[in-house]
């Protein structure tokens, strides 16, 4: 009887699985057909708009006075509408083969899409308020838009080319995963769980998780977004939101998804072509650009801050070039928040004379400012001289025509240019609906003071002082002259393995605003710490490691790092002689491909690779940089799978405190 009852229960569950699978296939067919119809209608609308825009442009050739003003206003409206329609067409094109990734059933079933909303077919975009129900457990209730919903069923679906490949179903009877041919009931022990970052976790086995499609740049995480990340995405639109989090916690990624949330849920207030992302280095700008396409927000502007500031200031002033080699103490003093009251006082007391250095033609929208004279006036201003503890004659005639100005003076001048251009009604920096600042701990307070003037009370800043790798950044968020309205902290590492994070955390000494990963998603291999008899021998062993990886995983992304540019040609040549396809990744020359990237510690800021090889730690320690622990921590946590550290003869000091059980020591 027991056997018969068990068999009967099995048959009931099998029938239940088949019903859910067949219903999911039918739903997919219905929604896919609807997407195609809607896309065709949008394409026709786009063509009509293009014709209307062309006609108005022809009419403008002959229009004058109020007629011209009216036509220009109509043209602006049509262009905005065209942008919206083209965004919908791109969303439909992407969604045609993969219209949704989840289904939640409460009073009725609704589907959650990465790309679009179609209320006629109960499809909502993941940014919609009701989509947050996907994080509730079966039987749990939550209030959305004033209505209480109880979750009865949840599904995750893998859809490719409009075909259902896999279905994971949860309801009060349990959970199962299936495809067209087989099904398996799921129990809790078989589902991947978060792993506590603790040495004791090394003794437990973790279920294997599926490998994502290989990418060499940052990609969207919509279907895998965690509830804590979803909450960050939905943070209030107004004010300054700080997202601080450990390495690999998805800070940058979720900031981009937040842009989609703002433009989707508040389209009248946030337009993607009036949103800016500021990052610190050029390589990161290239790396992030892929996200714009995947999230269908190609109009968002991504700027490397120094390049953007220099190009903007150079366009409206007589500044030609920048000198980045300047006195350390002066650069530090000129870029702290304490400099801002001095600049404000100088501007207020000298506004009339400064405005004499501004030439603005509102009809032609042309602005010209004598930046060199502004700086020369500042350098004879007593409060400025006293603040920097300079000699009275230090700045007299500091900058002559065609002089290269020091980088920190560029930041000061940019602040002045902003104030003056605003005064005459010609803000040359823009005024954005929303701003995202990535890796904000590496920005200087005087830079952030300018950026904070350029948004309509809506900015998201993301960072981690533990990963401060540039000495002129901040060690505490209080160092910014900035009112932070809310703070979110992310401590789950989605990038690196337990083994890598344990090793990286053990290198760090505790400090105030430090954020360490407390949980990770997967296990992996211990870091390898390899001893070489000489620098050449250390490199030889590193090359052998790279060869082994490339033989096993030809498509793996891999970076070989040294602390200085001087070593890069030597490393690249040695790799090439060993038959390894490599290249030197300079500031503006990144390929993001299976080729091995050879670069410096600082150039990989914000990036990630399957494997990271670190060389030159012995020599780097001799520089006695104040933040060297943070730099090496940042480098190590770029690795998704494993880290290799090669040293020469003597174990680097910063590794001596690391528990030897946390790495494989090869002598």
N, C-alpha and C positions, 0 to 999 in steps of 0.2 A: 504493500500500500504506500509506504514511504517513497519507494522508487517511482511508482505510478504518479503520485502527487507531485514529485519533483519534476518528472518529465512533462506533466501537464502544465506546470508553472513555466517551464522552459518554452513550451510551444506558445503560451500566451504572450510571453515577452518577445518571442520571435515575431509573432503577428503584429505586436505593438511596434516593433522596430520597422517592419515593412510598411506599415501605415504611415509612420512619420517620414520615412524615406520617400515614399511615393508622393506624399503631400508636399514635401520640400521640393521635389522635382517639378511638380505642377506649379507651385508658387514661383519658382525661378523662371519657368517658361512664360508665365503671365506677366511678370514684372519686366523681363527682358524685352518682350514685345512692346510694352509701354514705353520703355526707354528709347527704343528705335523710333517710335512714332513721334515722341516729344522732340527728339533730336532733329528729325526732318522739319518739324514746324519751326524750331529755332534757327535752322540753317536758312529757311525762307525769310524769316524775320531779319536775320543778319544781312542778307542780300538786299532787302528793301531799305534797310538803314544805310547801307553803303551808297545806294543810289540817291537817297535823300541828302546825304552828306556831300556827295559830289555836286549835286544841283546847287546847294547853298554856297559851296566854294566858288562855283561859276558866278552866282549872283553877287557875291562879295566884290568881284572885280569892278563892278559898276555902281555899287551902293555907296552912299555918303550919309553923313549925319546920323540921325536917329535910326534910319533904316539899317545902317551898317551895324550900329550897336545891337539892334534887335536880332539881326542875322547872326552876329557873333554869339549872342546868348543862346540862340536856338542851336547853333553848331556845337556849343559846349555841352548842351543837354543831350544831343544826339550822339556825340562821341562817348559820353558817359554811359548812355544806354547801350551803345555798341560794345563797349568793354564788358558790361554785365552779360550781354547775350553771348559773347565769345567765351566768357568764363563758363557759362552754362553748357555751351557746345563742347568745350574741352572736358567738362565733368561727365557729360553724356558719353563722349567717346571713350573715356577711361572706364566708365561704369557699365558700358555695354557688355563687356566680357566678365565683369566682376561687380554686379550691381549692389551687393550688400555682403556683410560678413557675419552678421548676428541677427537673431530673432528673439524677442522677448514677448511673452504672453501674459497679460494681466486680465483686464476686462475683455480685451481683444488683442490679437497679435499685431506687432509692428516690427518692421525690418530696419536694421541700422546700416547705413551706407557710409562709405568713405568719401563719396563724391557728390551726392545730390539729395534733395528732398523731393518726394513725389507723394503728396498727401492723398491723392486719389487712389493710390495703391498701398497706403500705409507704410511708405518708406520715409524715414527721417535721416538727416545727416547726423553724424556722431556728435556734432556740437549742439544739437537740440537738447533742451532740458530733459525731455523724457528719455533720451538715450542713456542717461546716467543710471537708469534702472538695471542696466546690464551688470552692475556691481553688487546688486542685492542678491541675497540667497533665496532659494525656493521657499515660499511661504512668508517671506519678509515683506513688509509694507514700507512705502515711502511717499511723501507728498511732493507732487510736481505741479507747479502752476496752480496751486490751490486745491488740487484734487488728490485723493489718496489712492494709490495703486498697490495691489498685492501681486507679487510675482508668482505665477503658477508654473510657467515653463521657460526654459532658456535654451537657446541653440547657438553653437558656433559652427559656421559653414566655411568650407574651403571650396571656392568656385574659380574655375579657370576656363576662359574662352566660352563663357555662358553654360558650362557644364558643371554639375555638382560632383565634386570629387570625394568629399568627406563631410560627415555630419556628426557633431557631438551634441547629445541631447541630455537635458537635466529636467526632471520633474519629481513629484512626490514619491514616485515608485523607484527612483534611483537614477543612475546615469549610464549611458552607453555611447560608444563611438562606432561608426559604421561607414562603409562605402557601398557600392552597388553589389558587392559579392559577399562581404563578411561583416560580422558585427561582434562586438566584445563589450561585456558589461564592465563598468569601471568601479573600482573600490578606491578608497582614499589613499591606501598605501601605494597604488600604482600611479598616482598623479604627482607630478613634480611639486615639491614644497619649497618655500623659501628656506635658505640655509643660514643659520646664525653664524656671524663672523666670530668664531671662537675655535681655539685649537682642538677642543673636544669634538667638533663637527667633522674633523678629518677621519674619524673612525667609522662614520656611517656612510653607507652606500647611497647614491642618489640616482633615481630613475633617469635614463637618458632622454634628453629632449631633442626634438627634430631640429635639424640645421636649417637656418634661413637661407634664402637665395643669396648668393655671394654678391656683396656690394663693396666698392672701394671708397665710397663717400657716404655721408650721413643720409639715412633714409627715414621714411615715415614709420611711426610705430602705432598707428591708429588701432588696429585690431588687438595689439598686445598692451595697450595703455593700462596702467594700474589706476586704482581708485585715487590714490594720493596725487598722481599726475593729472588725472581728470579734474580734481579739485583746483589745482593750480591753473589749469587751462580756463576754468570758469570763475576765477577770481574776479572781484568787481572791476569794471572797466576803468573807473576813474581813480586817480591817485597813482602813487609809485608802489609797485609790487616787487619785493625782493624774493628771489628764489635761490636759496643757498642749498648746496648739496654736495655730497661726496663725489669723487671721481667716478664717472660712468653711471651716474644716477639719472641721466636723461634731462638735465637742466636745459641745455640748449635746444634739444629736440622739442621739449614741451613748450618752450617759448615760441617756437615757430607754429606749433599747433594752436597756441593761444591766438596768434594772428588770424588763423582760419576761423576760430571761434568768434572773434570780434567782428570780422568782416561778414560772417554768415549770419550772426544773430543780431547785429546792430549795423546793417548796411548803410543806413543814413548817416551814421556818425563815423564810420571807419571804412575808408576806401583803400584797397591794397596799393594803389599807386601813390598814396600819401602816407605810407608807413615806411619807416627806415629801421634797418638793423645795423648797429655799429659793433665791429669786432676789432681785435687788437692787431692781428697780423694778416698779411696778404694771403698766405697759404690757407688760413681758416676761411677767408672770404670765398676762395675757389671751392673749398670743401663743402661749404654750406649751400652753394648755389643749386645743387641737385635737389635740395629740399623744396625750393620754390616751385620746381616743375612737378614733383611728386604730390605736393599739397595744392596744386593748381592756384598758386599765388605768384605768378611770374612778374607781376607789376611791383612787388615789394623791392625796395632798394637796399642792397647790402654794401656797406662801406667799410674799408679798412681805415681806421680813424686818422692816422697820420697822413695818408694819401689824400683823403677827403678834405682835411683841414688845409693842407698845403695847396691843393688845387683851387679850393674856394678862395683862400686869402690871396694867392698869386693872381687870380683873375681880376680882383678888384683893387689890388695895391701894386706897389713897385717892388715887391719882394721877388727875387729870382731863384734863390736856392737856400738850402738848409744845411747847417753844420750840426751833425749829431754828436760830435766829439766835443764835449764841454765839461767844465769843472763839476765834479760830482756834487759837492756841497751846495753850489749855487743853483744847479738844476733842481736839486731836492727842495731848496728853500723857495724857489720861484714857482713850484708846482703844488705846494701844500694849500690847504684851505685857509690858513692864516694870511696868505697873500691876497685873498679876495677883498677884505675890507680896505686894504691899501689901494688896490686898483679902483675900487668904488670911490674912495676919497679923491684919488687923482682925477678920475673922470668927472666927478661933481665939481671940483674946484677949477678944472680947466676945460669945461665943456665948450665954452664959446671959442677958445683958441683951437680946440680939437676939431670943431665943426668947420673952421676955416680951412682945414686940410681935406675936407670932403667936397667932392663935385658930383652932384646927382642930377641927371636929366630925366624927370618922370615920364616925359613923352616918349623918349627912346628907351627908357628903362636901363640907363647906363649909369654905373656907379664907379667912381675912381677915388681912392683914398691914398694919401701919402703915408704909408706904413712906417717907413724909415724915420720920418720926422716925429711920428708919434712915439716910437721907441726912444729916440734921442731925447725927447722931452721927458719921458718917464725916467730916464737914467740920470737926470739932473734934479729930480724931484726928491726933496730931503726925506720924507717918510719912507719912500722906496729904498733910498740909499741906506738909511738907518736900519730898516727891516732886514736887508741883506748883509748888513755890517760891512759895507763897502767904503772905500776912500771917497771923499767928496769929488775927486777928479776922475774916478774910475770910469764913469760912463760918458764923459764929455767927448762928443764926436765919435761915439762908439761905432755907429754904422754910417758909412759913406755910401754913395750911390753904387749899385751893383754888389754891395756886400752880402755875404752869406750870413743869414741871421741864425743864432743858436736855436735849437729845437724848442727849448722851454720858452724862449721869447716868441716863437711862433704861437704857442698856446695862449700866451698873454695877449699878443696882438689880435688873435682870433676873437678873444673876449671883447677887446676894444672895438674891433670891426663890427661885431654883432651889435654892441650898444649904439654905435654911431649910425649904422645902417637902419636900425630900428627908429632912431630919432628922426631920420629924414624920410621914413616910410619905404625903405628898400631893403627888407631883410633878405640878405643874399644866402643865408644858410637854410632857408625853408622853415616851415611851421607845420609839424606833422600831427596827424590824427593819433598816432601811437608810435612809440620808439621802443626798440629792444636793444639792450646793451649786453653783449656776451662777454664772458670772462672779465667781469667788471672789476675784480680785484687787481687787475693789471693796469687799470686806468688811473690817471692822476686826478686829484681833487679839482684842480683848475680846469681840466678837460671836462669832467662831469658837471662842473658849474655851468659851462657853456651848453652842453647837451641838454641839461635840465631846463633850459630856457626855450627849447625848440619843439616842445610838444604841448598838446591841448589837454593838460592834466591827465595824461595816460602814458605810463612808461613801465616796462618790465625790465628789471636788471637781474642778471643771473651770474652766479660766481661761487667761488670757494677760496677763502684766504689760505687754506692749506695748499692750494695750487698756485700761489703767487710766485711767478718765476722771474718777474722783472722788478728790480730793486726800487723803482719809483712808484710802484703801486701802493696798495694799502694792506695793513695787517689787521685792520678792524673796520667794520662798516661805519663806525662813528667818525672816522677820519674824513668822510665825505661831508660837505656842507649841504646835506640833502635830507629832507623829511621823508622817511619811509613809512608808508601808511599801513603796510601789512607784510609779514614775512612767512614764507613757506619753507620747510626744511625737508629735503629728500635724502634718505639714508640707505635706500636699497640700491645696490650696484647691479646694473643690467649688463655691463660690458665684461668685466674681468671675472675670473674664477675665484673661488674661495682661497685657493693656494696663493694666487697673486696678491689678493687684498690682505691676507694675513701677513705676508712678507712686507708689503708696502706700509701697512699700519705700524708694524713693529719698528720701522726705521724712524718714525716721527716722535719728537718730544711734544708733550701736550702744550697747547696754547689756547688763548681766549676764545676766538671765534672759529676754531677748528671744527670741521665736520668730518667724521670718519664713517665709512660704511658699517652698518650694523647687520645687514643681511645681504646675501647674494643669491643668484638664481641657479648656479651650476658649479660643479666640481671640475677639476682639470689636473694639469701637471704642475709639480713644484717648480719654482724658478731654479735655473741652473746658474751656479756661481763658479766660474772656471778660473783657475790660476795658470798664468803663463810665465815662462822663464824670462821673457822680454816682451816689449810691445809688439814685435813681429810675431812672436810665438802666440801671444794672446789673440792677435788678429787671425792667425792661422786656425786656431781652435774655433774662433767665431765663424770663420768661413766654412769649416767642416759642419758646424751646426746648421748654417744656412743651407748647405748642400743637402743635408739629411732632410730638412723640412721640405725643400723644393722637390726632392725626389719623391717624397711621400704625398705632398700637397702642391702640385704645380701652380694652382691658382691662388695660393695663400698670399695675403698681403704681408709685407715684411719690411721693417725699417732697421737699418744699422746706424747707430748714433755715436757721435763723438762730441766732446764739449766745445771744440773749436773748428773753424773752417779749414785751418791749416792741414788737418788730417784727411779731409774728404777725398781728395784726388788719390791719395795713397790707398785708402780703403776701397774706393771704386775700382781702381786698377787691379788690386788683389782679387776682388770678386770676379772681375772680368777674366783675369788669367785662369781662374778656376772654372770658367765656363758658365758663370752665373750672370744672367741678364740684369744689370743694375744701372742706375743713373744718379747723378748728384741733384738732389732736390734743393734748389736755392729758394730764396724768398719769393720769387715770382715764377718758378719753374717746377711745378708739381704735375705728375701724370696721373696719380691715383689709379694704378693698374697693377697687374701681377709682378711688374718689374720691382726689384728691390730698391727702395729709396735710401740713399745715403745722405745724411744731413746732421744737423746739430741738435743738441738737447732742446734748445729754445724754439726751434722751428716746428716741432711736433705738437706744440700747445694746442689743445682742443681737438686733435685728430685721434684716430684709433687704427690699430693694425692687428692682424692675427698674432704676429710674433714681433717682439722688440728685442734687439741686440744692443747692449750698452757697453761702450768701450771708454777708456780714459778716466775712470773714476779716481785713480791714484793721483793723477796730475790735477784733476779738477779740484780735489780737496785742498791742494796747495794754494789755490786762489783765495781761499778763506772768504768766499762770498757769504754774506749774512744769511741768505735764503737757500743755500745749496741743498739742504734736506728737502725743502719744498720742490726744488727743481727735479731732483732725482725721484722723489715720490711721484711727481707728475709724469715723468718719463716712464717709470715702471707701470703705472696704471693706464698707459696707452694700450697695453697688450690685452687682447681678448682671450688668447689661449695660453701663451707661455712667454716668460722673460728669460733672456740669457745675459749674464753680466760677466765680462771678461776683465780680470785685473792682472797686475804684474807683481809677482813675488810676495808682496805684503797685502793682506786683506785690508781694504779701505776702512778707515775709522768708522764711517757711518754704518758699516755692515757688522761691526764687532758686537753691537748691542742686539743684533737680530738673533732670535732663537734659531739654533742650528738645525732643529727639527723641521724648520719651515722652508728649507731649500736643500737642493742637491749640490754638495760641494765636490767639484772635480779638480783634483790636484795633478 
